[in-house]
Amino acid sequence: MMGRRRRGDASHDRRPNAWSLVGLTLALIGPGAVALLSDQPAGTSFTLATSLPLLALFATLAAAVVAIAVVGESLRWRDVGFGHVSWRSLVSAVGLALVLILAVGPVVAWMVTEIGGGGFAGGEARLAALPVWYVCLTIVVVAGGEEWLYRGYALERLEALTGNRWLAAVISLLAFAAAHIPMWGIGPALTTLVSGGVMTAFYLWRRDILALILAHVATDLYGLVIAR
């Protein structure tokens, strides 16, 4: 278990530097850029041949940001979301996943109906041709990577850079929503402002990125695999 962050523990090595700008650019823009590369005409299904290189690219992007954080910025894991990891992370993840599935889910479904644009059907149809095991692998890699990139890393570094936690939260949330447009469309992407807002609020409260990763993975597995 990693130690809790202490007040006044913002030592010199946590201050943003040139590497921070590179890391933030990759974390905030990189996932959306990868999603753009995966954009295909409506009704076109993904295949392993086309999606596996993109999944590898996303994983490489996340690994690059980790390297920047650890080597370029000399950050500790507790500086990027893992400071409050404990057995409570699992309990929090279960509770958060239930909130997302049972409470946020119906709200999001209503929003998609009101906004229009085909809902989530287009994105789900593209995944239909992929093996279930690969969809599960993709969810683990992408959902886990998104949580750390947008909240564990970007939110923390933006807060350190601007000195304003709310501005950092809004920027990371908007980037998170924008990254979903290529795959799901504008309507469904707008709904991620709700689900992402809940996760961002939880992170600001607990600073426990592991709980968010587990909850995001569980929610996507339910919505994209179990429910289908």
C-alpha positions in Angstrom: 0.0 0.0 0.0 1.3 3.4 -0.9 1.6 6.2 1.6 -0.8 9.0 1.9 0.2 12.4 0.6 1.2 14.7 3.4 0.3 18.4 3.6 3.2 20.5 2.5 4.8 17.6 0.6 5.0 19.6 -2.6 8.8 19.4 -2.9 10.8 20.9 -5.8 10.8 17.8 -7.9 7.0 18.0 -8.2 7.0 21.4 -9.8 6.1 21.4 -13.5 9.0 21.6 -16.0 9.4 21.4 -19.7 8.7 17.6 -19.6 5.4 18.4 -17.9 4.2 20.3 -21.0 5.1 17.3 -23.2 3.4 14.9 -20.8 0.3 17.0 -20.6 0.1 17.4 -24.4 0.3 13.6 -24.8 -2.2 12.9 -22.0 -4.8 15.4 -23.1 -4.5 15.2 -26.9 -3.0 11.7 -27.5 -6.0 9.5 -26.8 -8.2 11.6 -29.0 -5.6 11.5 -31.8 -5.5 7.7 -31.6 -9.3 7.6 -31.7 -9.2 9.7 -34.8 -6.9 7.2 -36.5 -9.5 4.5 -35.7 -12.4 6.5 -37.2 -14.2 4.6 -40.0 -17.3 5.1 -42.0 -20.6 4.4 -40.2 -21.5 0.8 -40.4 -17.9 -0.4 -40.8 -16.8 -3.0 -38.2 -13.4 -3.1 -36.6 -11.2 -6.1 -37.2 -8.2 -7.4 -35.2 -5.9 -6.4 -38.1 -7.1 -2.7 -37.9 -7.7 -2.3 -34.2 -4.7 -4.2 -32.7 -2.1 -1.6 -33.9 -4.2 1.2 -32.5 -4.5 -0.5 -29.1 -0.7 -1.0 -29.1 -0.3 2.7 -30.0 -2.6 3.8 -27.1 -0.6 1.5 -24.7 2.6 3.0 -26.0 1.3 6.5 -25.5 0.3 5.7 -21.9 3.8 4.2 -21.3 5.4 7.3 -22.7 3.5 9.5 -20.2 4.5 7.2 -17.4 8.2 7.5 -18.5 7.9 11.3 -18.6 6.3 11.4 -15.2 8.9 9.1 -13.5 12.1 10.1 -15.4 11.4 13.5 -16.8 9.5 15.0 -13.8 10.8 12.8 -11.0 7.3 12.2 -9.8 6.4 9.5 -7.3 3.4 7.2 -7.8 1.6 9.0 -5.0 2.0 12.3 -6.9 -0.1 10.9 -9.8 -3.1 9.3 -8.2 -1.8 6.4 -6.2 -1.3 8.1 -2.9 -4.5 6.8 -1.3 -4.6 3.3 -2.6 -5.7 0.8 0.0 -8.2 -2.0 0.5 -10.9 0.8 0.5 -10.1 1.2 -3.2 -11.9 -2.0 -4.1 -15.0 -1.0 -1.9 -15.0 2.4 -3.5 -14.7 0.9 -7.0 -17.7 -1.3 -6.4 -19.8 1.5 -5.1 -18.8 3.9 -7.9 -19.5 1.2 -10.6 -23.0 0.7 -9.2 -23.7 4.4 -9.2 -22.5 4.7 -12.8 -24.5 1.7 -14.0 -27.7 2.1 -12.0 -28.0 5.9 -11.6 -25.8 7.6 -14.2 -26.6 5.0 -16.9 -30.3 5.9 -17.1 -29.6 9.6 -17.2 -27.1 9.1 -20.0 -29.6 6.9 -21.9 -32.2 9.7 -21.6 -29.6 12.3 -22.8 -28.7 10.3 -25.9 -32.4 10.0 -26.7 -32.9 13.7 -26.4 -29.7 14.7 -28.2 -30.2 12.1 -31.0 -27.5 11.2 -33.4 -27.9 7.4 -33.3 -26.8 7.0 -29.7 -24.2 4.3 -28.8 -25.4 1.9 -31.5 -22.9 3.0 -34.1 -19.9 2.4 -31.8 -21.3 -0.9 -30.5 -21.8 -2.1 -34.1 -18.2 -1.5 -34.9 -17.1 -3.6 -32.0 -19.5 -6.5 -32.8 -17.1 -8.2 -35.2 -14.3 -8.4 -32.6 -13.8 -11.4 -30.4 -15.2 -10.9 -26.9 -11.8 -11.6 -25.3 -10.3 -8.8 -27.4 -13.1 -6.4 -26.5 -12.4 -7.2 -22.8 -8.7 -6.6 -23.3 -9.3 -3.3 -25.0 -11.6 -2.1 -22.2 -9.0 -2.9 -19.6 -6.2 -1.1 -21.5 -8.2 1.9 -22.7 -10.5 2.5 -19.7 -7.6 2.0 -17.3 -5.3 4.2 -19.4 -7.9 7.0 -19.8 -8.4 7.2 -16.0 -4.7 7.6 -15.3 -4.0 9.9 -18.2 -6.9 12.3 -17.7 -7.3 12.2 -14.0 -4.3 10.6 -12.2 -1.7 12.5 -14.4 -3.3 15.4 -16.3 -5.5 16.7 -13.5 -2.7 16.5 -11.0 -0.1 18.2 -13.3 -2.6 20.9 -14.4 -3.4 21.6 -10.8 0.3 22.0 -10.1 0.8 24.2 -13.1 -2.2 26.5 -12.6 -2.7 26.3 -8.9 -6.4 25.8 -9.5 -8.0 22.3 -8.9 -11.3 23.3 -10.6 -9.7 24.6 -13.7 -7.6 21.5 -13.9 -10.7 19.3 -13.5 -12.6 21.1 -16.2 -9.8 21.0 -18.7 -9.2 17.3 -18.1 -12.9 16.5 -18.3 -13.4 18.4 -21.6 -10.4 16.6 -23.1 -11.8 13.3 -21.9 -15.2 14.0 -23.6 -13.6 15.2 -26.8 -11.6 12.0 -27.1 -14.9 10.0 -27.4 -16.2 11.9 -30.4 -14.4 9.9 -33.2 -15.6 6.5 -31.9 -19.1 7.4 -30.6 -20.2 10.6 -32.2 -20.9 14.0 -30.6 -24.1 13.1 -28.8 -22.7 10.1 -26.9 -19.5 12.0 -26.3 -21.4 14.8 -24.6 -22.9 12.3 -22.1 -19.3 11.5 -21.0 -19.4 14.9 -19.4 -21.9 13.4 -16.9 -20.1 10.1 -16.3 -16.7 11.7 -16.5 -17.9 14.5 -14.2 -18.9 11.9 -11.6 -15.5 10.3 -11.8 -13.7 13.6 -11.7 -15.6 14.6 -8.6 -14.8 11.3 -7.0 -11.1 11.8 -7.8 -11.1 15.3 -6.3 -12.6 13.9 -3.2 -10.5 10.7 -2.7 -7.5 11.1 -5.0 -7.7 7.3 -5.5 -7.0 6.5 -9.2 -7.1 2.8 -8.6 -10.7 2.9 -7.5 -11.5 4.9 -10.7 -9.7 2.5 -12.9 -11.5 -0.5 -11.5 -14.9 1.3 -11.6 -14.4 2.4 -15.2 -13.3 -1.0 -16.4 -16.3 -2.7 -14.6 -18.8 -0.2 -16.0 -17.5 -0.6 -19.6 -17.4 -4.4 -19.3 -21.0 -4.3 -18.2 -22.2 -1.9 -20.9 -20.1 -3.3 -23.8 -19.9 -7.0 -23.0 -22.3 -8.3 -20.4 -25.4 -6.2 -21.3 -25.0 -7.0 -25.0 
